[in-house]
Amino acid sequence: MARKPAQPGVDRRQQILDAALEVFAEQGFDGATSKDIAKRADVTHGLIYFYFDNKEELFLAAFEQEAKAIFTQLDFAGALESDAPPEIELPAMLTRFLRALASAPAQSILRVMMHMAAHGERDKGPLRECKGFMEGQVRIVVAQMREYLDRQVANGRLRPVDTGLMAKALLGSAMVLFRSALYGLGQEQNCADSIDALAATLADTFLHGLLVSSTAVTSVGAHVATSTPHEEATIPTIPPEEIPPRRGTSAPQKTANAVLSVSEG
């Protein structure tokens, strides 16, 4: 049966691309057929070959379109020129990174790659070319994060560290934590709030570490040092209200609770 004529303003090529990515995600490259894609797109089988020479060309076009949509969101160029302190800018960068991972294009790409990898298609066929494209884009994002850290070190806002390693650690940690909470984030109504909390906690941990402030540590050390030889040196419990706040941080308990609830999901 012939398909209905396209409605005015309907982009048939885009319909085919959207449908193709869904079918490839479900069936992999080898399992997907142009007939399945035509049926999902609600177009005639022959129309696919009007726009694309073969299935591989269609796959690469659909993959590249979604991948570009992801990495457009991941451009950190604006942050490189920002005068905001790292306590403000770094959580914003990580939030942007996580929201890009949570976007519909990213989820489509992830499903495609996971299905194809599970069926042994990772290192052959068109996915190999797509992997090369993705790896190149990831290197650009890591390089931008490293450049941002380099500038903060040069400005005296961060202590000298291996910024290349830190860039990979920051983005890699964000990605792993997001993957572990993927389904919870996708189902929660407050997905954006959960992502913000995750980014804020990760940035705070990298910037300030896990140790309490130096004043509190000095107080504990002084008490232990003045204990008599016959006394068992014990570290007293410091009431929370006596621990001075760290400069430039505000990590409310609800943020930690939000991250924990996401990770458990």
Contacts in CASP RR format, 6 or more apart in sequence:
PFRMAT RR
TARGET T0000
AUTHOR 0000-0000-0000
METHOD contacts of the structure
MODEL  1
MARKPAQPGVDRRQQILDAALEVFAEQGFDGATSKDIAKRADVTHGLIYF
YFDNKEELFLAAFEQEAKAIFTQLDFAGALESDAPPEIELPAMLTRFLRA
LASAPAQSILRVMMHMAAHGERDKGPLRECKGFMEGQVRIVVAQMREYLD
RQVANGRLRPVDTGLMAKALLGSAMVLFRSALYGLGQEQNCADSIDALAA
TLADTFLHGLLVSSTAVTSVGAHVATSTPHEEATIPTIPPEEIPPRRGTS
APQKTANAVLSVSEG
2 44 0 8 1.000
3 42 0 8 1.000
3 43 0 8 1.000
3 44 0 8 1.000
3 47 0 8 1.000
4 42 0 8 1.000
6 12 0 8 1.000
12 41 0 8 1.000
12 43 0 8 1.000
12 47 0 8 1.000
12 51 0 8 1.000
13 51 0 8 1.000
15 41 0 8 1.000
15 42 0 8 1.000
15 43 0 8 1.000
16 37 0 8 1.000
16 38 0 8 1.000
16 41 0 8 1.000
16 43 0 8 1.000
16 47 0 8 1.000
16 48 0 8 1.000
16 51 0 8 1.000
16 52 0 8 1.000
16 58 0 8 1.000
17 58 0 8 1.000
17 61 0 8 1.000
17 62 0 8 1.000
17 65 0 8 1.000
18 41 0 8 1.000
18 62 0 8 1.000
19 37 0 8 1.000
19 38 0 8 1.000
19 40 0 8 1.000
19 41 0 8 1.000
19 42 0 8 1.000
20 32 0 8 1.000
20 37 0 8 1.000
20 40 0 8 1.000
20 41 0 8 1.000
20 58 0 8 1.000
20 59 0 8 1.000
20 62 0 8 1.000
21 62 0 8 1.000
21 63 0 8 1.000
21 66 0 8 1.000
21 108 0 8 1.000
21 112 0 8 1.000
22 40 0 8 1.000
22 108 0 8 1.000
23 32 0 8 1.000
23 36 0 8 1.000
23 37 0 8 1.000
23 40 0 8 1.000
24 32 0 8 1.000
24 59 0 8 1.000
24 62 0 8 1.000
24 63 0 8 1.000
24 112 0 8 1.000
24 115 0 8 1.000
24 116 0 8 1.000
25 108 0 8 1.000
25 111 0 8 1.000
25 112 0 8 1.000
25 115 0 8 1.000
26 32 0 8 1.000
26 111 0 8 1.000
26 115 0 8 1.000
27 36 0 8 1.000
27 115 0 8 1.000
28 112 0 8 1.000
28 115 0 8 1.000
28 116 0 8 1.000
28 119 0 8 1.000
28 121 0 8 1.000
29 55 0 8 1.000
29 56 0 8 1.000
29 59 0 8 1.000
29 116 0 8 1.000
29 121 0 8 1.000
29 125 0 8 1.000
29 126 0 8 1.000
29 127 0 8 1.000
30 119 0 8 1.000
30 121 0 8 1.000
32 55 0 8 1.000
33 55 0 8 1.000
34 45 0 8 1.000
34 48 0 8 1.000
34 49 0 8 1.000
34 55 0 8 1.000
34 58 0 8 1.000
35 45 0 8 1.000
37 48 0 8 1.000
37 58 0 8 1.000
38 44 0 8 1.000
38 45 0 8 1.000
38 46 0 8 1.000
38 47 0 8 1.000
38 48 0 8 1.000
41 48 0 8 1.000
48 58 0 8 1.000
51 58 0 8 1.000
52 58 0 8 1.000
52 61 0 8 1.000
56 125 0 8 1.000
56 126 0 8 1.000
59 126 0 8 1.000
60 126 0 8 1.000
60 129 0 8 1.000
60 130 0 8 1.000
63 109 0 8 1.000
63 112 0 8 1.000
63 126 0 8 1.000
63 130 0 8 1.000
63 133 0 8 1.000
64 130 0 8 1.000
64 133 0 8 1.000
66 105 0 8 1.000
66 106 0 8 1.000
66 108 0 8 1.000
66 109 0 8 1.000
67 105 0 8 1.000
67 109 0 8 1.000
67 130 0 8 1.000
67 133 0 8 1.000
67 134 0 8 1.000
67 137 0 8 1.000
69 103 0 8 1.000
69 105 0 8 1.000
70 100 0 8 1.000
70 103 0 8 1.000
70 105 0 8 1.000
70 106 0 8 1.000
70 109 0 8 1.000
71 100 0 8 1.000
71 137 0 8 1.000
71 140 0 8 1.000
71 141 0 8 1.000
73 96 0 8 1.000
73 99 0 8 1.000
73 100 0 8 1.000
73 103 0 8 1.000
74 96 0 8 1.000
74 97 0 8 1.000
74 100 0 8 1.000
74 137 0 8 1.000
74 141 0 8 1.000
75 144 0 8 1.000
76 93 0 8 1.000
76 96 0 8 1.000
76 141 0 8 1.000
76 144 0 8 1.000
76 145 0 8 1.000
76 148 0 8 1.000
77 144 0 8 1.000
79 89 0 8 1.000
79 92 0 8 1.000
79 93 0 8 1.000
79 144 0 8 1.000
79 148 0 8 1.000
80 144 0 8 1.000
80 147 0 8 1.000
80 148 0 8 1.000
80 151 0 8 1.000
82 89 0 8 1.000
84 92 0 8 1.000
85 157 0 8 1.000
85 248 0 8 1.000
86 152 0 8 1.000
86 157 0 8 1.000
86 158 0 8 1.000
86 203 0 8 1.000
86 207 0 8 1.000
87 203 0 8 1.000
87 204 0 8 1.000
87 207 0 8 1.000
87 248 0 8 1.000
87 249 0 8 1.000
89 148 0 8 1.000
90 170 0 8 1.000
90 203 0 8 1.000
90 206 0 8 1.000
90 207 0 8 1.000
91 196 0 8 1.000
91 199 0 8 1.000
91 200 0 8 1.000
91 203 0 8 1.000
91 204 0 8 1.000
92 199 0 8 1.000
93 145 0 8 1.000
93 148 0 8 1.000
94 170 0 8 1.000
94 174 0 8 1.000
94 198 0 8 1.000
94 199 0 8 1.000
94 202 0 8 1.000
94 203 0 8 1.000
95 195 0 8 1.000
95 196 0 8 1.000
95 199 0 8 1.000
95 200 0 8 1.000
97 141 0 8 1.000
97 171 0 8 1.000
97 174 0 8 1.000
97 199 0 8 1.000
98 174 0 8 1.000
98 178 0 8 1.000
98 195 0 8 1.000
98 198 0 8 1.000
98 199 0 8 1.000
99 192 0 8 1.000
99 195 0 8 1.000
100 106 0 8 1.000
101 175 0 8 1.000
101 178 0 8 1.000
102 178 0 8 1.000
102 185 0 8 1.000
102 186 0 8 1.000
102 191 0 8 1.000
102 195 0 8 1.000
109 134 0 8 1.000
112 127 0 8 1.000
113 122 0 8 1.000
113 127 0 8 1.000
113 130 0 8 1.000
113 131 0 8 1.000
116 122 0 8 1.000
116 127 0 8 1.000
117 127 0 8 1.000
121 127 0 8 1.000
122 128 0 8 1.000
122 131 0 8 1.000
141 171 0 8 1.000
142 164 0 8 1.000
142 167 0 8 1.000
142 168 0 8 1.000
142 171 0 8 1.000
143 167 0 8 1.000
145 167 0 8 1.000
145 170 0 8 1.000
145 171 0 8 1.000
146 163 0 8 1.000
146 164 0 8 1.000
146 166 0 8 1.000
146 167 0 8 1.000
149 158 0 8 1.000
149 161 0 8 1.000
149 163 0 8 1.000
149 164 0 8 1.000
149 166 0 8 1.000
149 167 0 8 1.000
150 163 0 8 1.000
152 158 0 8 1.000
153 159 0 8 1.000
153 160 0 8 1.000
153 161 0 8 1.000
153 163 0 8 1.000
158 207 0 8 1.000
166 206 0 8 1.000
169 206 0 8 1.000
170 202 0 8 1.000
170 206 0 8 1.000
173 202 0 8 1.000
174 198 0 8 1.000
174 199 0 8 1.000
174 202 0 8 1.000
177 198 0 8 1.000
177 202 0 8 1.000
177 263 0 8 1.000
178 185 0 8 1.000
178 195 0 8 1.000
178 198 0 8 1.000
180 263 0 8 1.000
181 194 0 8 1.000
181 198 0 8 1.000
181 262 0 8 1.000
181 263 0 8 1.000
181 265 0 8 1.000
183 265 0 8 1.000
184 194 0 8 1.000
184 262 0 8 1.000
184 265 0 8 1.000
185 191 0 8 1.000
185 194 0 8 1.000
185 195 0 8 1.000
185 262 0 8 1.000
188 194 0 8 1.000
188 262 0 8 1.000
193 258 0 8 1.000
194 258 0 8 1.000
194 259 0 8 1.000
194 261 0 8 1.000
194 262 0 8 1.000
197 254 0 8 1.000
197 255 0 8 1.000
197 256 0 8 1.000
197 258 0 8 1.000
197 259 0 8 1.000
197 262 0 8 1.000
198 258 0 8 1.000
198 259 0 8 1.000
198 262 0 8 1.000
200 251 0 8 1.000
200 255 0 8 1.000
201 251 0 8 1.000
201 255 0 8 1.000
201 256 0 8 1.000
201 259 0 8 1.000
204 249 0 8 1.000
204 251 0 8 1.000
207 249 0 8 1.000
208 246 0 8 1.000
208 249 0 8 1.000
211 217 0 8 1.000
212 238 0 8 1.000
212 243 0 8 1.000
213 243 0 8 1.000
213 244 0 8 1.000
213 245 0 8 1.000
213 246 0 8 1.000
215 244 0 8 1.000
216 238 0 8 1.000
216 242 0 8 1.000
216 243 0 8 1.000
216 244 0 8 1.000
219 238 0 8 1.000
220 235 0 8 1.000
220 236 0 8 1.000
220 238 0 8 1.000
223 235 0 8 1.000
223 236 0 8 1.000
224 233 0 8 1.000
224 234 0 8 1.000
224 235 0 8 1.000
227 233 0 8 1.000
227 234 0 8 1.000
END
